[in-house]
């Protein structure tokens, strides 16, 4: 089904930050599977984990326990502010689970409150309810009527949140940095203000960290960058570095699901959990978030230099290894195609906006090469 305008390249092999197509051409990959390939392509620790687990046990239902699931759950709990986890197969499913949990909490603890405040320009997934939570008309208007109960407010505007909060509000759901919406970074105190408001009103704070989690913006979790603790958090993308896995995590007092309230067939199976456990363990033990912070700042500095040299560039913004370059004209697709022709893969999210989401193992040398290609294209 033709639901995506694909770039005209067939990729067949990858290693580290590079991929090769069916014609043998080499590319520097600054798309990274849409912020998925945290350890790059075919990292040995991931390949070994998949190989070893595939010889033991691939799939059992959640009718039973499995060792990889327990190991991954323990690792995530020990390194976060959360106490409960539920594994899914994707980010959209993780967000669906978080929304269900918040509604269940509202029903049990808040007199039946069910509305969730989300932000304009947000992105929470492609399933019907996740699309309803997304504050972008292009993703939800084609599918009206949507799941009710979502109130949209401008991002980085605490007063708008306060005005939108009513007795029907059970939660506020935000991204620490809006990724698909344009790499929009809020004021440093924004999430602290939202946290304080949630505490005052007794409602939940959900952080969608599907793109910002697992080291992408310089800390293991994005909430650590802002010095807040959410009640519920969702993760996916970089969690498995290419293996499809998602999770929503909650604090103990918010974990109100009872037997039968939620479920999944494939979520948390031994193969995906063994892979994600190996990835998360490597990320923590090798300070991959620190590399993301250092190399991400280097990338931003290089992009700022381009902005100073080329008037066509309107803005540069980013945090860690999540960055955007905004153009003054709608030529992002032309720039993308020219970069592809010269061996660089980048992502277009708006007619005038390019996004960079390279693996978190990217080096300054990789940045030099990528920015060099981009500069030649703009010239």
N, C-alpha and C positions, 0 to 999 in steps of 0.2 A: 504494500500500500504506500502510495507516494505522499507520505506525511512529513518528509524532511527534504530540504534542498541540499543534497550531498555534494561535497567537493569531488571533482572527477579524478579520484585516485583510489586504487585498490591496495590496501595495506596487507602484507602477508607475514611480516616478521618484525620483531622489536627487541631492543636491548637497551636498558638504561633510559636515556632521554631521547633515543633515536629509533626511528622506524624505517622500514624499506617497503617499497611497493612491488607489484608483480613484474615491473620492468627493470627492477634492480636499482631504482633511484633511492637515494638516502635523504631523510628529512629529520630536522630537529623538531621535536614534538613539544610545542608550548600550548597544546590543547589538553593533553594528559587525560584523555578519556572523559572530558568535562569534569576535571578536578578529581578524578577517580584514582589514577595511577600514582599513588603517593610515593611508592618506592620505584617508580619507573616501570619499564616493561621487563617482564620475566626475571624479576629479582631472584637471585639464588635461594634466599630464605623462604620466599613464597613458593617457588617451584618445588623445593624439597618438601615443604609441609604438605602440599597437594599430593605429591607423589607418595609420600609415606602414608598419609591418611587414606588415599584411594586404595591402597593394598589392605587396609584394615576394615573400614566401615564407611560407606558413603552416605546412606540415608536411613534414618529410623524416625518414626513419628515422635511427637512430644508426649506420647503415652509412656515413654521410657526416658530415663536419664542417659546422657552420653558424656564421656570424659571431656572432649574438646569444648562442648557447650559450657560445662561447669568451669573449666579453666578460663575461658574467655570472659564469662560473667564475673568471675572473681577478679580478674585483671582490670576490667573496666570499673568495677565498684571500688577497688583499692586505690585507683588513680583518679577518681572523680568525687563529687560531693553527693553522689546518688547511692541508693541502697537496693533498688529493684530494677531488673532488666527484662525486656521481652524482645526476642530476636525475630526479625522479619527478613524478607528477601530483597527489599528495595527501600529507597528513601520515601517514596510516596506511601508505601505501606506503613512505614514507621510513623509518618505524620498522621495517617489515618488512625493508628493505634493511640497516639498521643491525644488526638481530638476526642476519640471515644472515652479515653480515661478521664479527660477534663470534664466531659459531659456527665459521666458517671459520678464524678466527684460533685458536680453541681447538683445533680439529682439527690444525692445522699446528704450533702453537707450544706448546700446553699439554697435550700427550698425549691429545687427544680430549675435553677439557673442553667442556661444552656448556650448563651451567646458567647462567641469568641471574637475579640477585637484583633484584627490583623492590619498590616500596613499596605498602603498603595505602593505599587512597584515590587511587591513581594513575589516570591515564587515558592510554592509548597508541594508541587507535584502535579501529575496528570490524571490521576483517578478523579472521579466525579466530585467527591468531597474535598480532596486536596486542591482541585481546581477551584472549587467554591471558596476555599480559604485564600487563594491567590488573589492579590489585589491588582490584577491586570485584566482589563476587559477582553483582550484578544484571546486569553486562555479560558475564559468562562462564559462569555456571551453566546458563543455558538451552541452551548449545551443547556441553555435555560429551558425549563426550570432547574435550578441548582439546589443542592442541599441547603436549607435555610439556616440562619443563625450566625452569619458572619458579618461583622461591621468593619468597614474599611476606614482608616484614618491616614493622614500624611505620616510618612516615616520621619523619625527624629523630631517629633512634636508632642511633648508630654501633655500640653494643654488640650490637644485634640483627643488624646486618650482619656483624660479626665472628663471631658464633655460627653464622650461616647459611652462611658461606664454607667450602667443602670443596675437595677435589681435583678435583671436577667443575665448579667455578665458573669461567666464562670471563669474566664481566663483571658489572658493577652498572649498572643503568639507572634514572635518576631524572629528575624534573622539578625545575628550580631553585626554582620555586614551583608547587605543585599547583593547577592552574586549575579543572578540572571537579570535582575532589575537594573544593573548598570554599575556594579561595584560601588554602591553607595555606602559611605561610612558615616555613622552618626557622631554627634558630639560625644566626647569622652564620658560625660556624666549622664547621658540619656538613659542607659540601661539601669543605672543606679536609681534614677528618678522613677523609672517604671517599676523597679523592684519595691521601692518604698511605697508607691501607690498600691501595688498589689497587696502588700502587707497591711496597709491601712484599710483596704476594702475586703480583705480576707479572700481574695481571688488568686488564681494560679498564674505563674509566669512560665510559659513554654518557650524555649529557645530552639529554633530549627537550626541545628549545626550540621546539616547534611553536607554543606559545602565548606563551612569554616572549621569543622571539627578535625581532630587527629593531626594537628600541627600546621594546617594551611595558613593561618594568620599569625603564627609566631609563638603560640602556646599550644599545649596538648588540646585544650578546649578553648573556644572563643570567649566563653564567659569569664575565663581567667584573665583575659586581656583587659576586661572592663571592671574586674573586681566585684562581681555579683555572683550569686548562686541562684539558678532557676529551680523551679519545682519539678519540671519535666524537661528532658532534652532529647532530641532526635539526632541520630548519626546514620551515615551510610557512606556512599562514595569512597573516600580514602580509607575507610575501615577495613576493606578487603583488598585494596590496591588492585582491583580488577575482578575479584570474585564477588558476585552479587550478594550483598548482605546489608541489612539495616537493623537498627535497634532503637527502641525508645526506652529511656531510663527515667526513673522517678524516685523522689524521696519517699521514705517509708510512710509518712503521714498522708501522702497523696496516692499511695498504691491501694486503691479501693476496689480493684477488680476482684470478683469472686469466681469460683469455678464455673466455667461455661460462658463467661462474659466476653472472652476473646479467644482467638485461636489461629493456628496456621499449620499447613501441611509441611512445607519445605523450610520454613523459618527455623534457624538454629540447628540445621542438620550438621552432622559431624564434619563433613568435608568443608563447608563454608566456615565453620567455627574454628577448625584447625588452621585454616588459611589466615583468618582474621587474627587469631591469637598470635601466630608467628609475625604478622605485620605489626600489630600494636606493640608487642614485646620489643621488636627491633626499633620501632619509632621511639619508644621510651628510653631504651638502653643506649641508643646512639645519638640522642638529642637532635632528632630530625626537626622538631619545632624550632630549635635554635638556628639550624641551617636555613630553614624557611625564613626566619626573621632577618638574618644577615644577608642572604642572597636576594631576598625580596626588597630590602632597602637599596641594595646595589642596583637592582632592576629599575626601581622607581627613580633613582638618581640618573640613570642612563636615559630613561624615558623623558624625564624633565629636561635633560639636555636637548633631546630631539624637539621638544616643545619650544625651546628657546631658539632653535635653528630654523624651524619650519612653521610659518604662519598658518598653515592649514590645520595644525593641531590646536584644538581649543582647550583641552584639559587633560591632565594625567592624575590618576588617583589609584590608591591601592593599599593593601596591608598584607605583609608577608608575601607569599607567592600567589597572590590574587590581585591582579592589576588590570586597569582599563586605560585605553587611550581614546579620547573623544575627538572627533574631527569636526571641522566647521561646515563640511559638506557631506552629503550622503554618498560617500565613495568607499565605505568600509569593505564592500564586497570586491571592488576592484583592487584594493590594497591587499586583501586576503589572497586573491588569485595570483597576484604578482609575487607575493611572498612564497606561495606554494611553488610557483615556477622556479624560485631561487632556493628552495629547500627548507622552508620554514612553515610549520603548521600553526595557525592561530585561529581564534574563534570570533565570529561576528555575532553580536547579540542585538544590535540595532543598526539601521542603515548608516549611522555615523559613529558607531561604537565598536571597538575591538577589545576582546578580553584575552588575558594571558593567564593560564592555569597550569604551568609546567609541573612535572614531578617535584616532590619536595627534596629530592637528592640533587637537584640542579646545581651547577657550580657557577662561579663568576665567569669562567671561560665560556660556558654555554650561553650565558646572558650576553657576553660580548659578541658572540657569533650571531645570536638571534637579533639583537639590536642593530648590528651591522647590516644584516639583510634588510630589516625594516627601514633603516635610514637610506639605503640605496634605492629602495622602492619609492619612498617619499620624495627623494631627490629627482 
